[in-house]
């Protein structure tokens, strides 16, 4: 594909700036008059040349939007532009292609390639340019070669030129501070390198950088920089096909691209590894990559060499990104710490509020003005990570995102300094503080946080001091999953939490009893009443011993035990316990209405319908007033009253309440939640029963001869400890 317009050689002092066009589509000539006759001007070489050290890439994958942007921004006299992004996303490869396109389209244009990762590399590139230009005085040991080249570039009569300044990753290299300049004894070394990039009408400069800040300062503003992101699926597939040819299996290839986050360097590295091994395939590589973290680290560290990358640059993905990590650590240590913490989150949807909490606590501030400083410090840390394209943020929901591969390489980097375990501990501790209880009011926060703690379910921390926080995380997770009807996994997680707390805190510790009651509630919801009863009795005994018989947490344990006994048909004892809980809590306690419903359920099972109806109606009325009609607790009261009226064959009112409960449960819990299923089953059974009753009345049959439906399962809500 032809990227640049055709250029014509200079005549009579006229020449064309690369990439410029008139509105009509033609070239634009700039007449600078006759060549000067200054004696101090070096002779111009006969033919322009290129110092690009890399040949065109036959496997290059066109990224037309970026190429078009470069062409547009590099049009016009003195134009500057910059490509920024993660190491390995293809910035330099795009710049190489652009440089060759310029050279092919305009042989009368000088094309200079300047490695700029360090001051030494920049100086080396300028010395090479001075030699190629045969600049007088360049061999003098005292000569300022940087100034000689810069002066040559400034003179428009020397012709048009394009310069690629590659790997400008450290702004300090080009814009050194006054303090750093004072420490330099060499006068030339005290001059910022940006000084030697002249703003000449006859020159165009394209910068590549991992730092948006450095790139914007060199290019002349953020509107002059373009972030290069990972490839899309079709681009990644084309690159892999170019590298592997017929070895490719498309289905496995797409899975591999996803695992590699569509990072060009990672794709190229994987392709080289596959090609080197006779029996290696895409599918086998993918299996090894997913096998375990050590093997993944080994694959990402593998370096087979690459013809079109700077010899000083590693082709290892891990090493490439660790250069950015270490640069950030030097530039702003607190930003590197934030990155370290973020590497343990899920890559998507990292909540800023959680990161801000960590930042505040890390700075150990309390006063208002210091809190404001902490907020400002957090913003600066996040800005640095975004500047290096390691993190992106979303405007709408205040969350951050990272490449999973970046996170993995960050943890590898931390492991190299023996700090990975330390940051895992900080992450677990932070999650133990952030995760709320499993009540309905917290479900929105749970939906945001649950993906970030899922890897902890089977990852027991090695450090003993982290186990308590881990058990807190598991307990709250089990509580939430219980409320959402995921009983099997909730039981597994709750059992782990209980085991850890029993060992770390003791059998009678209050936190241990919380985990115990969550597990008992999960067992009860699955109909495992005998196991649940044992755990509930143990919890009640521990509460009474430590907190006393009237403590709200003790009474919650009383209510939970009553629910298990009711499920076993032990109605007398269940009634006594429910009455104790209701009387002890008092009318103002939030669990009082739950206790009303629980007591009403036991009374209904005993045939004490009048009192049961009064309690159910009171609970429903109060909950509608306090919580609203759509709250799950309100729906539970509606369900309980509907079931009672169903039993009393008051079908019309029961149908209205069933409909309210079923619609609300489906909306709030989902149609597959056990409570939703039970409600719909009960409603269906009542409808069938009511239909049979109407038919029986029409045919003169007695209602007593009707067979009752058997699937009228009720929902009893547990009282959970806070």
Secondary structure, 3 states (H helix, E strand, C coil): CCCCCCCCCCECCEEECCCCCCCCCCCCEEECCCCCCCCCCCCCCCCCCECCCCCCCCCCCCCHHHHHHHHHHCCCCCCEEEEECCCCCCHHHHHHHHHHHHHHHCCCCEEEEEECCCHHHHHHHHHHHHHHHCCCCCCCCCCCHHHHHHHHHHCHHHCCEEEEEECCCCHHHHCCCHHHHHHCCCHHHHCCHHHHCCCCCCEEEEEEECCHHHHHHHHCCHHHEEECCCCCHHHHHHHHHHHHHHHCCHHHHHHHHHHCCCCHHHHHHHHHHHHHCCCCCHHHHHHHHHHCHHHHHHHHHCCCCCCCCCCCCCCCHHHHHHHHHHHHHHHCHHHHHHHHHHCCCCCCCEEHHHHHHHHHHHHCCCCHHHHHHHHHHHHHHHHHHHHCCCCEECCCCCEEECCHHHHHHHHHHHHHCCCHHHHHHHHHHHHHHHCCCCCHHHHHHHHHHHHHHHHHCCCCCCCHHHHHHHHHHHHHHHHHHHHCCCHHHHHHHHHHHHHHHHHHHCCCCHHHHHHHHHHHHHHHHCCCHHHHHHHHHHHHHHHHHHHCCCCHHHHHHHHHHHHHHHHCCCHHHHHHHHHHHHHHHCCCCCCHHHHHHHHHHHHHHCCCHHHHHHHHHHHHHHHHHHCCCCCHHHHHHHHHHHHHHHHCCCHHHHHHHHHHHHHHHHHHHCCCCHHHHHHHHHHHHHHHHHHHHHHHHHCCCCHHHCCCCCCCCCCCCCCCCC
